[in-house]
């Protein structure tokens, strides 16, 4: 009896899920596993004198956990998911607020909480929930036809950005600001409000740089080094671009790349450059095409969706996914200043994988075919 119920639930789930998006996410997870071994074996074996599979084993464990989270979120009832979004956001926000108090500092940045078994970067978990809560504010019935919803959503953004700038984490701040702008724009906000919010943001950043140059001067340093390479250290970004050029179309071959030996944290911040160097730009273009295809499928689903909350949420999550992908690629190709942005699903790191799985799970849940959902 229980076996028949399980089969019925699975059949219903499989019939309603968007299989194109589902398999695209699976492919990205599997590619992440493959490239994690290629990019971390040298670091583990030669630099840290550990087993060559040390980082790969950890990445494999987090990949299984991420897949479990993605499938679990995609299975649960959409109505229940909508109810738990705000509590999950609050928990994530509390974790982020704890970082300045009990967080651990790595290479001058305090962004992680130490849970003994692994280090959690709370912003990775918070990002998808931030978009979803923003949409809840924008579609809240009491705020309908009222401009105050944009004020509340902006205050929510500011509260997160303040915590991020304190870490400091400029890359995630830019990502959230861009995703927030895309989300409120899709909801129908006037361009006047966006211009006003932008003005407030830039004035605030200018004040911070002027009043606290010892803490936030790194922003100016990165901008100056990007505009004029002679005024700063561009070793990492230049090395990544050189690696992409060396890889050409077909690559140097598995394990033949040297970027992972020269640049610290290359397996997280410069993974697309490692892939291009060893496997060629063709593979990198293929990976980017998968992200674009997922975004295309999401937008196609939005066209016929009558639920405003789901429609705007999907557009916001798609923006978050695409913006993060292209910020990572932009840094690797030296088109934008260094931000330390991971590539979703492919970069090494448990926090990044968990954050990606939450985003993927919500997308799969919200893109389910509801015509037969309750048959």
C-alpha positions, 0 to 999 in steps of 0.5 A: 500500500505504502509502495503504491502511494510512493509510486503515485507521488513520484509519478505525479511529481515527475509528470509536473516537473519541468524536466528540461530545467531539472536535467539542466541543473543536474548537468551543472551539478555533475560538471561541478563535481568533475571540475572540482577534482580537476581544480583541487587535486593539485592544491590538496596533494602538492600544496597542503600535502593531503590526499588528492581526493580531499577537496573532491570528497568534501565537494561530493558530500555537499553535492549530494546534500545540495541535490537532496535540498533541491529535490526536497524544495521542489517536491513540497506544496507550493502553498506551504513553500510560500508560507515558510519563505519569510521564516527561512529568510529571518533565520538566514538574516540572523546568521548574516547578522552574527558574522561580525560578532562570532564570524571567522576571518579569512584573508582579511574578510569576515564572511563565515560562521564556523559550525565545526564540520564546515564553514557557512557563508550565510549570504549564499543561503540568504540570496534566494530568500531575499529575492522571494521576500522582496517579491512578497513585499511587492505583491502584498495585498495591503500594499497593492497600488501603493508606492510604499511597497518599494520603500519597504523593499528598498529598506530590506535591501539596505539592511542586507547591504550594510551587513555585507559592506561591513564584512566587506563583500562588494561582489555580493552587494553588487549582485543583490542590488542588480537583482533587486533592481531587476525584480522591482522593475519587473513588478512595474515600478516607475523609473523615477523611483529606481533613479531615486534609490540609485542616487541614495545608494551612490551618495551613501557609498561616497560618504562611506569612502570619504568618512571611513577610507581605512575600511572601505578604501579597497573599493577605490583601489580595485576601481583604480587598478581596473581602470589603470593596471599600473596603479594596482595589483592585477595579478589574479585577473591578468593570470585568469585572462592569460589562462583563457587565451592559452586554452584557446578553443580546445584547451591544454588538456586535463590537469595541464593548466597552471592557473590553479597553481598560481592563483589562490582560491582559483577553484572558487573565484576563477573556475571558468578560467581553469575550465577554459585553460584545460578544456577550451573555450568551447566547454565554457560557452557550453556551460554559459549556454546551460545557464541561458537555457535555464533562464529562457525556460523560466521566462517561457514559464512566466509568460503563461503564469497568472500568479503574480508572486510566482511570476515575479519570483521566477524573474527575480531568481533568474536575474540572480542566477544570470547576474552571478554567472556573468559577474563571475565570467566578467571578472575572469575575462577582466571585463569588470573589477575583481569581486570574488564571485563564485560560479553557481553549481560549479565553484568549489564550496559547500555554502555556494552549493547549498545556496544554488540548490535552494535557488534551483529547488524554488525554481523547479517548484514554481515552474511545475505544471499546475494543470495536473498538479492535483489529479 
